[in-house]
Amino acid sequence: MYTLVLKPDNTYKVYLDLKEMSSGSLHDHWNFPNKTFDDPADKLPADWVTAQKITDPKVNKPDTWVDEERIRDPDAPKPAEWDDDEDGTYEAPMIKNPKYKGAWVQPMIDNPEYKGEWSAKTIDNPGYVQDVYPYDDIGAVGFELWTVNKDSIFDNILVTDSWEHAKKVGEEAKKIMDKEKDAKKAYDKANGKDPADSAPPAGAGEDDDDDVDTVDLDKKEKSEL
């Protein structure tokens, strides 16, 4: 049993079987037009420095720094049977360089010319509406949802301006739902069925965003609620 409550202060609450699952601001959490938006005519100035860090120009790689990871083995003797005329110039096998210090990285420092993160100036959004909780002309109720259970059926849809009335109706409906669950368990037990086979998937009904998504209409239509 899903319940969506819209309040005159533009907040909402979502309940699953009368247990609160999600709440917050309609403007913050739903896809209503923002009060302001970035001015598309405002562009990043050409002289705006966005690099917060730069390499330190005063520090160069030391002359003693060894960045060759592998070298020819200086202790490897040329095989006695090696013939330069036939085999070519002898080259000792490669080994790890014991003096290798790793790749040298020039240290970074704060960029003295950094001007901070740039943001375009904002302008008022003509499409912004302060009170988004009311909608007087409700002609239908629609669902867009994702489910892992086939043959799902929805009925008993209630639209009302009283949360207390909705809760009272829900409490009565929940009594019937609980009896249906008990009857289903008894039926499965009598017919030798494992109750786990008909149990909801793991995580169903838990307090997470996915469950809330199943009760929300498509965000494009939320402003019409």
C-alpha positions in Angstrom: 0.0 0.0 0.0 1.6 3.2 -1.2 0.7 6.7 0.0 1.9 10.0 -1.2 1.2 13.0 1.0 1.6 16.6 -0.3 1.7 19.4 2.2 0.9 23.2 1.9 4.5 24.0 2.8 5.7 22.3 -0.5 7.0 19.2 1.3 6.0 15.6 0.8 6.1 12.2 2.5 5.9 8.7 1.0 4.6 5.8 3.0 4.8 2.0 2.3 2.1 0.1 4.3 1.7 3.3 6.4 5.4 3.3 7.2 7.2 6.5 6.2 9.9 5.7 3.6 10.9 9.1 2.2 10.2 12.8 2.9 11.6 16.2 2.0 11.1 19.3 -0.1 9.2 19.0 -3.4 11.5 21.7 -4.9 14.7 20.0 -3.7 13.9 16.4 -4.5 11.5 16.5 -7.4 12.0 17.8 -10.9 10.1 21.1 -10.7 11.5 24.2 -12.4 14.2 25.9 -10.4 13.8 29.4 -9.1 16.8 30.6 -11.0 19.1 29.2 -13.7 22.4 30.1 -15.2 22.4 33.0 -17.7 23.2 31.3 -21.1 24.7 34.7 -22.3 27.2 34.8 -19.4 30.5 33.2 -20.7 33.7 32.4 -19.0 36.1 35.4 -19.4 39.1 34.8 -21.6 41.5 35.8 -18.8 39.9 33.7 -16.1 42.5 31.2 -14.7 40.9 27.9 -13.8 44.0 25.9 -12.9 44.2 25.8 -9.1 47.7 24.1 -9.1 50.7 24.4 -11.3 54.1 22.7 -11.5 56.8 24.5 -9.5 59.0 26.2 -12.0 61.8 26.6 -9.5 62.2 22.8 -9.0 63.8 20.7 -11.7 64.7 17.1 -11.8 68.0 16.5 -9.9 71.0 15.5 -11.9 71.4 12.5 -9.7 67.9 11.2 -10.3 67.9 7.9 -12.0 64.8 7.2 -13.9 66.0 4.2 -16.0 64.0 1.3 -14.6 66.1 -1.4 -16.4 69.7 -1.6 -17.5 72.1 -4.0 -19.1 73.6 -6.3 -16.6 77.2 -5.0 -16.1 78.3 -8.3 -14.5 77.0 -10.6 -17.3 80.0 -12.0 -19.1 79.9 -12.6 -22.8 79.5 -16.4 -23.5 82.7 -18.1 -24.6 81.0 -19.5 -27.7 79.9 -16.0 -28.8 81.3 -15.0 -32.1 81.0 -11.3 -32.9 81.4 -11.9 -36.7 78.6 -14.4 -36.8 76.4 -13.4 -33.8 76.8 -9.7 -34.0 77.7 -7.3 -31.2 77.0 -8.9 -27.8 74.5 -7.2 -25.5 74.2 -8.2 -21.9 70.6 -9.2 -20.7 68.4 -6.5 -19.1 68.0 -6.4 -15.3 66.3 -4.1 -12.8 68.3 -1.0 -12.2 69.3 -1.0 -8.4 69.6 2.8 -8.6 66.2 3.4 -10.1 64.2 6.0 -8.0 61.0 5.8 -9.9 59.4 8.3 -12.4 60.3 11.9 -11.3 57.3 14.1 -10.8 57.7 17.9 -10.6 56.0 19.1 -7.4 52.9 21.2 -7.6 52.2 24.5 -6.0 49.2 26.8 -5.6 48.7 28.9 -8.7 49.1 32.6 -7.8 46.9 33.6 -10.7 44.0 31.2 -9.8 40.8 33.2 -9.6 38.6 30.5 -8.1 35.8 28.4 -9.6 33.8 30.4 -12.1 30.1 30.3 -12.1 27.7 32.0 -14.5 25.4 34.6 -13.0 21.9 33.4 -12.4 18.7 35.0 -13.7 15.1 34.5 -12.6 13.3 31.5 -14.1 9.9 32.6 -15.6 8.7 29.1 -15.3 9.2 28.9 -11.6 6.1 28.3 -9.4 6.4 28.6 -5.6 3.4 26.5 -4.6 3.7 23.2 -6.4 1.8 21.0 -3.9 -1.8 21.7 -5.2 -3.5 20.5 -8.3 -7.3 21.1 -8.6 -8.2 19.3 -11.8 -7.3 15.7 -11.3 -9.0 13.6 -14.0 -7.0 10.4 -13.6 -4.3 8.6 -11.6 -1.4 7.0 -13.5 1.5 4.8 -12.5 4.9 4.4 -14.1 6.8 1.7 -12.2 9.4 -1.1 -12.3 8.5 -4.5 -10.9 10.0 -8.0 -10.8 6.6 -9.6 -10.1 4.4 -10.4 -13.0 0.6 -10.0 -13.0 0.6 -7.1 -10.5 -2.9 -5.7 -10.0 -3.7 -2.2 -8.6 -7.0 -1.2 -7.1 -8.6 0.9 -4.4 -7.0 4.2 -5.4 -7.9 7.0 -3.0 -7.4 10.7 -3.7 -8.3 12.9 -0.7 -7.4 16.2 1.0 -7.2 14.5 4.4 -4.2 12.5 5.5 -6.1 11.4 8.6 -8.9 10.0 6.5 -6.4 8.3 4.2 -4.7 6.7 7.1 -7.9 5.4 8.6 -8.9 3.9 5.3 -5.4 2.4 5.0 -5.5 0.9 8.4 -8.7 -0.9 7.6 -7.3 -2.1 4.3 -4.1 -3.3 6.0 -6.2 -5.6 8.2 -7.5 -7.2 5.1 -4.0 -7.4 3.6 -2.7 -9.1 6.7 -5.5 -11.7 6.6 -4.7 -12.3 2.9 -1.0 -12.9 3.7 -1.9 -15.3 6.5 -4.3 -17.2 4.2 -1.7 -17.4 1.5 0.9 -18.8 4.0 -1.7 -21.4 5.2 -2.5 -22.3 1.7 1.2 -22.8 0.7 1.8 -24.8 3.9 -1.2 -27.1 3.2 0.0 -27.6 -0.4 3.6 -28.2 0.5 4.9 -25.0 -1.1 8.0 -23.2 0.2 6.8 -19.7 1.4 10.2 -18.4 0.1 9.0 -19.1 -3.5 6.3 -16.5 -3.2 8.1 -14.1 -1.0 9.0 -10.6 -2.3 12.5 -10.1 -3.6 15.3 -9.2 -1.2 15.2 -5.6 -0.3 11.5 -5.1 -1.2 9.9 -2.6 1.1 13.2 -1.5 2.6 14.0 2.2 3.1 15.8 3.1 -0.1 15.4 5.3 -3.1 14.4 2.5 -5.5 11.3 1.8 -3.5 10.3 5.4 -3.5 10.8 5.5 -7.3 8.0 2.9 -7.7 5.5 5.3 -6.2 6.6 8.4 -8.0 5.1 9.3 -11.3 7.4 10.2 -14.2 9.3 13.3 -13.1 8.1 15.2 -16.2 4.5 14.8 -14.9 5.2 15.5 -11.2 4.4 19.1 -11.6 0.8 18.1 -12.6 0.1 16.5 -9.2 
